[in-house]
Amino acid sequence: MDTELSLEEAKQGAIDLASELATFIPASAVGEIERPPDGILMNCGDDGYQWTGRTVVPLLEPIDTDALVVSIIEHFEDSVDHEAISIPTADGEPRVQVRGRFGASAIVAEHPDEPEIRISSLSSCFVLPEGVSPLGRH
């Protein structure tokens, strides 16, 4: 858990990672990216929380999802702050997870029924300030 990280910093870190991952999708295939401004908090043990967010990238044309996964993994190969691994779906469809410090994570996968890429993100674990409820949207 990052005891120095604020809720807003944790949220921004997760949003920044999702935004970076969206740049790996060929620009010609990307529609208007949808990102709800708020997410929910998830407990990560010992009074720690993670902000959870979602980014949806509508596809204007089909893309090679296998190549997307490979490009993300290759990008993070030499990173000291993140690692990327292939985690195919139960149906064997390509999917990649990028993991960072203090539990930060993002999963990039093509939606099985919609022409879109979904990026689900979790911030690093942080301490919620006194008086701030973990319930509701943040």
Phi, psi and omega in degrees: 000138178267102184286349179267350186275131177271166176303312182296321178293320178297313179301313182296323177298319179292320178295318180297318178297315178298320178296318178298317181295326178296334181290346179282345178280132181307128185304326181293341182263354188268126172273200180285117183291135180249127177219106175304139184290340182239156175224185178249164178260141179238136180291136175235029173089150176047054178066016179262153179222157173235140173276136179246137181221171181218137175235130179245126180247099178296140180259128178276343179206158179297149176234165176272098184292327176300316180294324177299313180300314181298317182295323178293315179299314180297322180300321185265005182305318184258010182286140175268345183260340184222155169228148180235134180225149175281130176225079182306152177291172178301333178272003179084009179285147182293142179201148181229144175241133175249125181243139179237199183284152175056035175088000179300142183200152173215142177240131181244124181207150174280136178293136184291336186242353183233149177280077182203155172256134177248134177241111178261130185231148175234134177284173168297154176289139182217167178267126179284130182299150177301141178087352178260123181282138176283352181277158177087192182257144182231000000 
